[in-house]
Amino acid sequence: MVDKIGFQADVSKMLNIVVNSLYSEKQIFLRELISNASDACDKLKYLALTNPGIAQQSGQLKIKIVPDDKNKTLTVSDNGIGMNKDDLINHLGTIAKSGTADFVKNATDNGSAVELIGQFGVGFYAAFMVADKVEIISKKAGEEQAWKWVSNGVDGFEISESKRDVNGTDIKLFLKKDAKDYVDTIYLRQIIRTYSDHISYPIVLDLGKAGEETVNSASALWTRHKSEITQDQYKEFYHHISHNFDDPWMTLHFKAEGNIEYAGLLFVPSQAPYDLFQPDRKTGLKLYVNKVFISDKIDALMPNYLRFVRGVIDSADLPLNISREMLQHSPLIEKIKHGAVSRILKELKKRTKDYDDYMTFWNNFGIVLKEGIYEDFGNREEIASLSYFKSTKSGDKLTTLDEYISRVAENQKAIYYITGDDVKVLRNNPQLEAFDEKNIEVLLLTDPIDEFWTQVLVNYKGFAIKHISQAEADMGWKRDEPKADEGSLQKLTDLMTSMFKDEVGKVATTEKLTKSPVSLTVENGQMSLHLERLMRNHQQQTAFASSRILEVNPYHPLIIRLADMMADEQNKPKVEEVAKLLLDQAKIAEGEPVGDPSFFSDKMSSYILKAL
């Protein structure tokens, strides 16, 4: 019986993008199929640790490439874990969990799928760049029935029962007319050595009557000495484990010796993956024990703020028979993580010496790395030293906390910051006016994580880290300028407090404003208005509400004039009208919505007209 099944919605669109966008990169289809075969062998090897009998029929794990010049087909075979009917439907009829729609959108927006195909788990589909039809016969380890999957990449696929002597998978490609080079053994040998030499299982090329040839070195790359490995080999290994098509921005190859011995080959991508901020994104490390693949799902192996790191950790000190669940809580895993993280941070520190180069990394992963300031108590200050920020003095470049400290004003004891949604808006915030006047630098923080790490890193190298709203007490500002009469000013602030009791907690005078009449802030110790907006956007406005303060500049001519007008009761309506406009002005400066947009628009137009 043959089951005909349609592809998941939009898979056909995706296949069209893959085939057309990757035209100049056709040979990567073989790399993808070999990588998948290697993964299948890894999985069987791990399964055999707890169930030795399951791999008895497999013999030596290997990958075989069979070109057939007569029939113009190319077959990639392995004796790995294999697939059953459900696996074939779920793995080859859909695009992993990452979503076809996202793939189509990103490929369309970016104009090229070459950097997206691996990110979206669609490496197998690259076969349709060179094949009119793909036929798969697979038998899952531990099962008796083999299955056959056939598709032309357009009309869905057919599945039927089949036969295969041992577990594993045969993928036969019926080559297109312009892809006949892929039955040339010389060309195939070149492709395998270029892209797949690092594969740790033998890749055997069938030479027909001349026999078979193992083309790759078949040794785990991370176990070899660095002097034996070329940059191209590192690059292709990165492609293999990440399924990405960018080149690694950083490669870290090391061997740790001491209480626990392990080798690591880690990579930082040069491009951010599409799912960097998806909640279900997992670690990118594969754990091996004595070159035996154990798992790629050990979240405890790398902290969440380094989730963009890809690579391999191999230790001889971990027991082979330990369960994946126990590994999550293993003290040995914790020690490996501690050592690997330390090496990564030290290597990042070296790369900060080249600002432009480091910005490639920072623009992709800086927002994620800063999560470590909040999450990683032991490395908090070191991660902070690797972080870059916009500031009122940084110009077009970003600055570090150490650079900020080198520029502090005399007697300044704190690093000041302000948070918001946009640097340009923050730069014009009224609360910065006195800081500018006194030549005090302020960090302009716009990432959501900035609201959190600033609450836990309260001190950096002897300098307190403070929001600018906390600065007034220790700045000691004194101004020798005309000022509103104290009694009249009190009447004005009392009136505004009564008017705005439902919108602000209190109205108070401030010394921090030099150009603006008013500003909006919160009580010390409460969440900033920016953080409250973030919470409100996540439907948490009731649980998280700050007490707003409307700060009034007693030196501003407009405030002086309003205070003077309080002497005549007849002026009260006009004072109230202007006070409402001032509150709306303060809200706008903070990125908050005005209470009554129609009132604000009408009155502003009226005052502008009078001014003209």
C-alpha positions as CSV (number, residue, x, y, z in Angstrom):
1,M,0.0,0.0,0.0
2,V,1.3,3.5,-0.9
3,D,0.3,6.5,1.1
4,K,0.5,9.8,-0.8
5,I,0.9,12.8,1.6
6,G,1.1,16.5,0.9
7,F,3.9,18.6,2.2
8,Q,3.2,20.9,5.2
9,A,1.8,24.2,4.1
10,D,4.3,26.4,2.2
11,V,7.0,23.7,1.9
12,S,6.7,23.9,-1.8
13,K,7.3,27.6,-1.7
14,M,10.3,27.0,0.5
15,L,11.7,24.3,-1.9
16,N,11.4,26.8,-4.8
17,I,13.4,29.3,-2.8
18,V,16.1,26.8,-1.9
19,V,16.5,25.5,-5.5
20,N,16.7,29.0,-7.0
21,S,18.6,30.9,-4.4
22,L,21.3,28.3,-3.9
23,Y,22.1,27.9,-7.6
24,S,25.8,28.8,-7.2
25,E,26.2,26.7,-4.1
26,K,24.9,23.4,-5.4
27,Q,27.6,21.2,-4.0
28,I,26.6,21.9,-0.4
29,F,23.7,19.4,-0.8
30,L,26.3,16.6,-0.4
31,R,27.7,18.2,2.8
32,E,24.2,18.4,4.2
33,L,23.4,14.7,3.4
34,I,26.7,13.5,4.8
35,S,26.1,15.6,8.0
36,N,22.7,14.1,8.4
37,A,24.2,10.6,8.0
38,S,26.9,11.4,10.6
39,D,24.2,12.5,13.0
40,A,22.3,9.2,12.4
41,C,25.5,7.2,13.3
42,D,26.0,9.4,16.4
43,K,22.5,8.6,17.6
44,L,22.9,4.8,17.1
45,K,26.2,4.8,18.9
46,Y,24.6,6.5,21.9
47,L,21.6,4.2,21.8
48,A,24.0,1.2,21.8
49,L,25.4,2.3,25.2
50,T,22.3,1.2,27.0
51,N,21.1,-1.4,24.4
52,P,24.2,-3.1,22.9
53,G,22.1,-5.6,20.9
54,I,20.4,-2.9,18.8
55,A,23.5,-2.2,16.7
56,Q,24.8,-5.8,16.3
57,Q,23.8,-6.1,12.7
58,S,25.2,-2.7,11.8
59,G,28.9,-3.5,11.8
60,Q,31.3,-0.6,11.5
61,L,29.5,2.7,11.3
62,K,30.2,4.4,8.1
63,I,28.8,6.6,5.3
64,K,28.9,5.3,1.7
65,I,28.6,7.4,-1.5
66,V,27.6,5.4,-4.6
67,P,27.6,7.2,-8.0
68,D,25.8,5.5,-10.9
69,D,27.0,7.0,-14.2
70,K,24.7,4.7,-16.2
71,N,21.5,5.6,-14.5
72,K,22.6,9.1,-13.4
73,T,21.9,8.6,-9.8
74,L,23.8,9.4,-6.6
75,T,23.1,7.4,-3.4
76,V,24.2,8.5,0.1
77,S,23.9,5.5,2.6
78,D,24.6,5.1,6.3
79,N,24.1,2.3,8.8
80,G,23.0,4.7,11.6
81,I,19.8,4.8,13.6
82,G,17.4,4.9,10.6
83,M,13.8,6.2,10.3
84,N,10.4,4.6,10.5
85,K,7.2,5.8,8.8
86,D,6.5,8.5,11.4
87,D,10.0,9.8,11.3
88,L,9.9,10.1,7.6
89,I,6.6,12.0,7.7
90,N,7.7,14.3,10.6
91,H,11.2,14.9,9.5
92,L,10.9,15.1,5.7
93,G,7.3,16.4,5.3
94,T,7.8,19.5,7.5
95,I,10.6,21.9,8.2
96,A,11.6,21.0,11.8
97,K,10.0,23.2,14.4
98,S,11.3,26.5,13.1
99,G,8.3,27.1,10.8
100,T,8.0,27.2,7.0
101,A,6.4,30.6,7.1
102,D,9.4,32.1,8.9
103,F,11.8,30.5,6.4
104,V,9.9,31.8,3.4
105,K,9.6,35.3,4.9
106,N,13.3,35.6,5.8
107,A,14.5,34.1,2.5
108,T,12.2,36.5,0.6
109,D,13.2,39.5,2.7
110,N,17.0,38.8,2.5
111,G,17.0,37.7,-1.1
112,S,19.1,34.6,-0.5
113,A,18.5,31.3,1.3
114,V,22.2,30.4,1.5
115,E,22.5,31.7,5.0
116,L,19.0,30.6,6.1
117,I,18.7,27.0,4.9
118,G,20.7,25.5,7.8
119,Q,19.1,27.8,10.4
120,F,15.7,26.5,9.6
121,G,16.6,22.8,9.6
122,V,16.0,22.3,5.9
123,G,19.4,20.9,4.9
124,F,18.0,17.7,3.4
125,Y,15.9,19.7,1.0
126,A,19.1,21.0,-0.7
127,A,19.1,17.7,-2.5
128,F,16.4,19.0,-4.8
129,M,18.8,21.5,-6.2
130,V,20.4,18.7,-8.1
131,A,17.7,16.0,-8.2
132,D,14.4,15.7,-10.1
133,K,13.4,13.0,-7.7
134,V,14.6,11.7,-4.3
135,E,14.0,8.2,-3.1
136,I,14.7,7.1,0.5
137,I,14.7,3.6,1.9
138,S,15.2,3.5,5.7
139,K,14.9,1.0,8.5
140,K,15.0,2.1,12.1
141,A,17.2,0.3,14.6
142,G,15.2,-2.2,16.6
143,E,12.4,-2.4,14.1
144,E,11.7,-5.0,11.4
145,Q,9.9,-3.0,8.8
146,A,11.7,-0.7,6.4
147,W,10.0,2.2,4.6
148,K,10.3,3.9,1.2
149,W,9.8,7.7,0.8
150,V,9.7,9.2,-2.7
151,S,9.2,12.8,-3.8
152,N,9.8,15.2,-6.7
153,G,9.9,18.1,-4.3
154,V,6.7,19.6,-5.7
155,D,3.7,17.3,-5.3
156,G,4.2,16.1,-1.8
157,F,5.6,12.6,-1.2
158,E,4.6,8.9,-1.2
159,I,5.4,6.4,1.6
160,S,5.2,2.6,1.3
161,E,6.6,-0.5,2.9
162,S,10.0,-1.6,1.7
163,K,13.0,-3.9,2.5
164,R,16.5,-3.2,3.9
165,D,18.7,-5.9,5.5
166,V,20.1,-3.7,8.3
167,N,19.2,-0.5,10.0
168,G,20.1,2.8,8.3
169,T,19.2,5.0,5.4
170,D,19.7,5.1,1.6
171,I,19.1,8.4,-0.1
172,K,19.1,8.1,-3.8
173,L,19.1,11.2,-5.9
174,F,17.9,11.0,-9.5
175,L,20.1,13.8,-10.9
176,K,18.9,16.6,-13.1
177,K,20.4,17.0,-16.6
178,D,22.7,19.9,-15.5
179,A,23.9,17.9,-12.4
180,K,25.6,15.0,-14.1
181,D,29.0,16.0,-12.6
182,Y,27.9,14.4,-9.3
183,V,28.5,10.9,-10.7
184,D,32.2,11.9,-11.4
185,T,34.3,10.2,-8.7
186,I,37.1,12.7,-9.0
187,Y,34.7,15.6,-8.4
188,L,32.9,13.8,-5.6
189,R,36.3,13.1,-3.9
190,Q,37.1,16.8,-4.1
191,I,33.8,17.9,-2.6
192,I,34.0,15.3,0.3
193,R,37.5,16.4,1.2
194,T,36.7,20.0,1.0
195,Y,33.5,20.0,3.1
196,S,33.4,16.7,5.1
197,D,37.0,15.7,5.9
198,H,36.3,16.3,9.6
199,I,33.4,13.7,9.8
200,S,34.5,11.1,12.4
201,Y,33.0,8.2,10.5
202,P,34.6,6.8,7.3
203,I,33.1,8.3,4.2
204,V,33.5,5.5,1.6
205,L,33.3,6.3,-2.1
206,D,32.2,3.4,-4.4
207,L,34.6,3.3,-7.3
208,G,32.8,0.5,-9.1
209,K,35.2,-2.2,-10.4
210,A,38.1,-0.4,-8.7
211,G,36.6,-1.1,-5.3
212,E,36.1,1.4,-2.5
213,E,38.0,4.3,-1.1
214,T,37.8,6.0,2.3
215,V,38.0,9.6,1.3
216,N,38.0,11.5,4.6
217,S,40.5,11.4,7.5
218,A,37.7,10.0,9.8
219,S,39.2,11.4,13.0
220,A,37.3,13.6,15.4
221,L,38.6,17.1,14.7
222,W,38.6,18.3,18.3
223,T,41.0,15.5,19.3
224,R,43.7,16.6,16.9
225,H,46.3,19.2,17.7
226,K,45.6,22.7,16.5
227,S,48.8,22.7,14.4
228,E,47.3,19.9,12.3
229,I,44.1,21.7,11.4
230,T,43.6,24.4,8.8
231,Q,41.2,27.3,9.0
232,D,39.2,25.8,6.2
233,Q,38.8,22.5,8.2
234,Y,37.6,24.5,11.3
235,K,35.2,26.4,9.1
236,E,33.7,23.2,7.6
237,F,33.4,21.6,11.0
238,Y,31.5,24.7,12.2
239,H,29.2,24.3,9.2
240,H,28.7,20.6,10.1
241,I,27.7,21.1,13.7
242,S,25.8,24.3,13.3
243,H,24.1,23.7,9.9
244,N,24.8,27.4,9.3
245,F,26.4,28.9,6.2
246,D,28.2,31.9,7.7
247,D,31.8,31.6,8.8
248,P,32.6,31.5,12.5
249,W,33.5,34.9,14.0
250,M,35.6,33.2,16.7
251,T,37.1,29.7,17.0
252,L,38.2,28.4,20.4
253,H,40.0,25.0,20.4
254,F,41.4,23.9,23.8
255,K,42.2,21.0,26.0
256,A,41.7,21.3,29.8
257,E,43.8,19.2,32.1
258,G,43.7,19.0,35.9
259,N,41.0,17.7,38.2
260,I,38.9,17.0,35.1
261,E,40.1,16.6,31.6
262,Y,38.1,17.6,28.5
263,A,38.6,19.0,25.1
264,G,36.5,21.7,23.5
265,L,36.0,23.1,20.0
266,L,33.7,26.1,20.3
267,F,32.5,28.6,17.8
268,V,30.8,32.0,17.9
269,P,28.9,32.6,14.7
270,S,29.4,35.8,12.6
271,Q,25.6,36.1,12.2
272,A,22.8,35.9,14.7
273,P,20.4,33.0,14.3
274,Y,16.8,33.8,13.6
275,D,15.6,32.1,16.8
276,L,18.1,33.7,19.2
277,F,15.3,35.1,21.4
278,Q,12.9,32.2,21.2
279,P,12.1,30.8,24.6
280,D,12.5,27.2,23.5
281,R,16.0,27.7,22.0
282,K,18.4,25.2,23.4
283,T,22.2,25.1,23.9
284,G,24.3,24.7,20.7
285,L,26.8,22.3,22.2
286,K,27.2,18.6,21.6
287,L,28.6,16.5,24.5
288,Y,30.8,13.5,23.8
289,V,32.5,11.0,26.1
290,N,35.7,9.6,24.6
291,K,34.4,10.5,21.1
292,V,31.0,8.8,21.7
293,F,28.2,11.2,21.2
294,I,26.0,11.5,24.3
295,S,23.6,14.4,23.7
296,D,23.0,17.8,22.2
297,K,20.4,18.6,24.8
298,I,22.5,19.2,28.0
299,D,21.4,22.7,28.8
300,A,23.6,22.8,31.9
301,L,26.7,22.6,29.7
302,M,26.5,26.3,28.7
303,P,24.7,29.3,30.4
304,N,21.7,30.7,28.6
305,Y,23.5,34.0,27.9
306,L,26.0,32.1,25.7
307,R,23.3,30.2,23.9
308,F,24.7,31.4,20.5
309,V,27.9,29.4,21.0
310,R,28.2,26.3,18.9
311,G,30.6,23.4,19.3
312,V,31.7,20.2,20.9
313,I,32.8,19.2,24.5
314,D,34.4,15.8,24.9
315,S,35.4,14.4,28.3
316,A,37.0,11.1,29.3
317,D,36.0,11.7,33.0
318,L,32.2,11.4,32.5
319,P,30.6,7.9,32.7
320,L,29.3,6.6,29.4
321,N,26.2,5.0,31.0
322,I,25.0,8.2,32.8
323,S,21.5,9.3,31.8
324,R,20.9,12.7,30.1
325,E,18.7,13.7,33.0
326,M,21.5,13.0,35.6
327,L,24.0,14.9,33.4
328,Q,21.9,18.1,33.9
329,H,22.8,18.0,37.6
330,S,26.2,16.5,37.4
331,P,29.0,18.4,39.4
332,L,31.4,17.4,36.6
333,I,29.2,19.1,34.0
334,E,29.2,22.2,36.2
335,K,33.0,22.2,36.3
336,I,33.2,21.8,32.6
337,K,30.8,24.7,32.1
338,H,32.8,26.9,34.5
339,G,36.0,26.2,32.6
340,A,34.5,26.7,29.1
341,V,32.7,29.9,30.1
342,S,36.0,31.3,31.5
343,R,37.8,30.5,28.3
344,I,35.1,32.1,26.2
345,L,35.1,35.3,28.2
346,K,38.9,35.6,28.1
347,E,38.9,35.1,24.4
348,L,36.3,37.8,23.9
349,K,38.4,40.1,26.0
350,K,41.3,39.7,23.6
351,R,39.0,40.5,20.7
352,T,37.9,43.8,22.2
353,K,41.3,45.2,21.2
354,D,39.9,45.6,17.6
355,Y,36.9,47.8,18.0
356,D,35.4,47.3,14.5
357,D,35.9,43.6,14.6
358,Y,34.3,43.3,18.1
359,M,31.4,45.3,16.9
360,T,30.6,42.5,14.5
361,F,30.1,40.3,17.5
362,W,28.5,42.9,19.7
363,N,25.8,44.0,17.2
364,N,24.8,40.3,16.8
365,F,25.0,39.1,20.4
366,G,25.6,42.0,22.8
367,I,22.0,42.1,24.0
368,V,22.3,38.4,24.9
369,L,25.7,38.6,26.5
370,K,24.4,41.4,28.8
371,E,21.9,38.8,30.2
372,G,25.0,37.3,31.9
373,I,25.5,40.5,34.0
374,Y,22.1,39.7,35.5
375,E,22.3,35.9,35.6
376,D,26.0,35.0,36.3
377,F,27.0,36.3,39.7
378,G,30.6,34.8,39.5
379,N,31.3,36.5,36.1
380,R,29.2,39.6,36.5
381,E,31.9,42.2,36.5
382,E,33.9,40.5,33.7
383,I,30.9,40.4,31.4
384,A,30.2,44.0,32.3
385,S,33.7,44.9,31.1
386,L,33.0,43.2,27.8
387,S,29.8,45.2,27.3
388,Y,29.4,48.3,25.1
389,F,27.0,51.2,25.5
390,K,25.8,54.4,23.9
391,S,26.5,57.5,26.0
392,T,26.2,61.2,25.9
393,K,29.9,61.4,25.2
394,S,30.5,58.4,23.0
395,G,29.5,60.0,19.7
396,D,29.0,57.6,16.9
397,K,30.9,54.8,18.7
398,L,29.9,52.8,21.8
399,T,31.8,53.0,25.0
400,T,32.7,50.6,27.8
401,L,32.3,51.1,31.6
402,D,36.1,51.3,31.9
403,E,36.3,54.1,29.3
404,Y,33.5,55.9,31.1
405,I,35.4,55.7,34.4
406,S,38.5,57.2,32.6
407,R,36.5,60.3,31.7
408,V,34.6,60.9,35.0
409,A,34.3,64.4,36.4
410,E,36.3,65.4,39.5
411,N,34.8,64.0,42.7
412,Q,32.3,61.9,40.7
413,K,31.6,58.6,42.5
414,A,29.0,57.0,40.3
415,I,28.3,55.8,36.8
416,Y,25.0,57.4,35.7
417,Y,22.5,55.9,33.2
418,I,19.1,56.5,31.8
419,T,16.8,53.9,30.1
420,G,14.3,54.2,27.3
421,D,13.3,52.9,23.9
422,D,15.3,55.1,21.6
423,V,18.7,56.7,21.9
424,K,17.6,59.9,20.1
425,V,14.7,60.3,22.5
426,L,16.8,59.7,25.5
427,R,19.4,62.2,24.4
428,N,16.8,64.9,24.5
429,N,15.3,63.9,27.8
430,P,15.0,67.0,30.1
431,Q,16.6,65.1,33.0
432,L,19.9,65.1,31.2
433,E,20.1,68.9,31.0
434,A,22.0,69.5,34.3
435,F,24.3,66.5,33.5
436,D,25.2,68.2,30.2
437,E,25.8,71.5,31.9
438,K,28.1,69.9,34.4
439,N,29.8,67.8,31.7
440,I,28.8,64.5,33.4
441,E,28.5,61.5,31.1
442,V,25.4,59.4,31.1
443,L,24.9,56.0,29.6
444,L,21.9,55.8,27.2
445,L,20.5,52.3,27.6
446,T,17.8,51.0,25.3
447,D,17.7,47.2,25.6
448,P,15.1,45.6,27.8
449,I,17.8,43.6,29.7
450,D,19.4,47.0,30.7
451,E,16.6,47.5,33.2
452,F,17.5,44.3,35.0
453,W,21.3,44.1,35.1
454,T,21.5,47.7,36.4
455,Q,19.5,46.4,39.5
456,V,22.1,43.7,40.3
457,L,25.4,45.3,39.3
458,V,25.2,48.2,41.8
459,N,28.9,48.8,41.8
460,Y,31.6,48.6,39.2
461,K,35.3,49.0,40.2
462,G,34.4,51.3,43.1
463,F,31.8,53.3,41.2
464,A,28.1,53.1,42.1
465,I,25.8,52.5,39.2
466,K,22.9,54.9,39.4
467,H,19.9,56.0,37.4
468,I,20.0,59.7,36.9
469,S,16.8,60.0,39.0
470,Q,19.0,59.1,42.0
471,A,21.6,61.8,41.4
472,E,20.2,64.9,43.0
473,A,21.2,64.0,46.5
474,D,24.9,63.5,45.8
475,M,25.3,66.2,43.1
476,G,24.8,69.2,45.3
477,W,23.6,71.5,42.5
478,K,23.3,75.2,43.4
479,R,22.1,77.9,41.0
480,D,22.3,81.6,41.1
481,E,19.4,82.6,38.9
482,P,16.0,84.2,39.2
483,K,13.6,81.8,40.8
484,A,9.8,81.6,41.4
485,D,8.6,83.0,44.7
486,E,8.5,80.1,47.2
487,G,4.9,80.9,48.4
488,S,3.5,81.2,44.9
489,L,5.4,78.2,43.7
490,Q,3.9,76.1,46.6
491,K,0.4,77.2,45.5
492,L,1.2,76.2,41.9
493,T,2.6,72.7,42.9
494,D,-0.4,72.2,45.2
495,L,-2.8,73.0,42.4
496,M,-1.0,70.6,40.0
497,T,-0.9,67.9,42.7
498,S,-4.7,68.2,43.0
499,M,-5.2,68.3,39.3
500,F,-3.1,65.3,38.5
501,K,-3.8,63.1,41.5
502,D,-4.9,60.2,39.3
503,E,-1.8,60.4,37.1
504,V,1.2,61.4,39.3
505,G,2.0,60.7,43.0
506,K,3.3,64.1,43.6
507,V,4.6,67.4,42.1
508,A,7.9,68.6,43.3
509,T,10.6,71.2,42.4
510,T,14.0,70.1,41.1
511,E,17.4,71.5,40.5
512,K,18.2,69.1,37.7
513,L,16.3,70.9,34.9
514,T,18.1,73.8,33.1
515,K,16.1,74.3,29.9
516,S,12.8,72.4,30.3
517,P,10.0,73.6,32.6
518,V,9.0,70.1,33.8
519,S,10.0,66.4,33.6
520,L,8.5,63.1,34.6
521,T,10.3,60.6,36.8
522,V,9.6,58.0,39.6
523,E,10.4,57.6,43.3
524,N,13.9,56.3,44.1
525,G,13.9,52.5,44.3
526,Q,11.0,52.1,42.0
527,M,11.1,50.7,38.5
528,S,11.7,53.2,35.7
529,L,9.0,54.4,33.4
530,H,10.7,52.5,30.6
531,L,10.5,49.2,32.6
532,E,6.9,49.9,33.5
533,R,6.1,50.3,29.8
534,L,7.8,46.9,29.1
535,M,5.7,45.3,31.9
536,R,2.5,47.0,30.6
537,N,3.2,45.6,27.1
538,H,3.1,42.2,28.7
539,Q,-0.2,42.8,30.5
540,Q,1.4,43.3,33.9
541,Q,0.5,46.9,34.5
542,T,-1.6,46.2,37.6
543,A,1.1,44.3,39.4
544,F,3.9,46.7,38.4
545,A,3.0,50.4,38.9
546,S,5.5,53.1,39.8
547,S,4.6,56.3,41.6
548,R,5.2,59.1,39.2
549,I,6.7,62.4,40.1
550,L,6.2,65.5,38.0
551,E,9.3,67.6,38.6
552,V,9.0,71.4,38.2
553,N,11.9,73.7,37.3
554,P,11.5,76.8,39.6
555,Y,14.0,78.7,37.4
556,H,12.2,78.4,34.2
557,P,10.4,81.6,33.0
558,L,7.2,79.7,32.3
559,I,7.1,78.3,35.8
560,I,7.9,81.7,37.3
561,R,5.1,83.2,35.3
562,L,2.6,80.6,36.3
563,A,3.5,80.9,39.9
564,D,3.0,84.7,39.7
565,M,-0.4,84.2,38.1
566,M,-1.5,82.2,41.1
567,A,-1.9,85.5,43.0
568,D,-5.2,86.2,41.1
569,E,-8.0,83.6,41.3
570,Q,-9.2,84.6,37.8
571,N,-6.1,83.2,36.3
572,K,-6.8,79.7,37.6
573,P,-8.5,78.3,34.4
574,K,-5.6,79.5,32.3
575,V,-3.0,78.1,34.7
576,E,-4.8,74.8,34.7
577,E,-4.8,74.7,30.9
578,V,-1.1,75.4,30.7
579,A,-0.4,72.9,33.5
580,K,-2.2,70.1,31.5
581,L,0.0,70.9,28.5
582,L,3.1,70.8,30.6
583,L,2.2,67.3,32.0
584,D,1.6,66.1,28.4
585,Q,4.9,67.6,27.4
586,A,6.7,65.7,30.2
587,K,4.9,62.5,29.1
588,I,6.0,62.9,25.5
589,A,9.7,63.5,26.6
590,E,9.5,60.1,28.5
591,G,7.9,58.2,25.6
592,E,4.5,58.1,27.4
593,P,1.2,58.6,25.7
594,V,-0.6,61.9,26.4
595,G,-3.9,61.7,28.4
596,D,-6.1,63.6,25.9
597,P,-4.4,63.9,22.4
598,S,-7.3,66.1,21.1
599,F,-6.9,68.6,23.9
600,F,-3.1,68.7,23.5
601,S,-3.3,69.2,19.7
602,D,-6.0,71.9,19.9
603,K,-4.2,73.9,22.6
604,M,-0.8,73.6,21.0
605,S,-2.2,74.9,17.7
606,S,-3.9,77.7,19.5
607,Y,-0.7,78.8,21.4
608,I,1.4,78.5,18.2
609,L,-1.0,80.7,16.3
610,K,-0.9,83.3,19.0
611,A,2.9,83.2,19.0
612,L,2.9,83.9,15.3
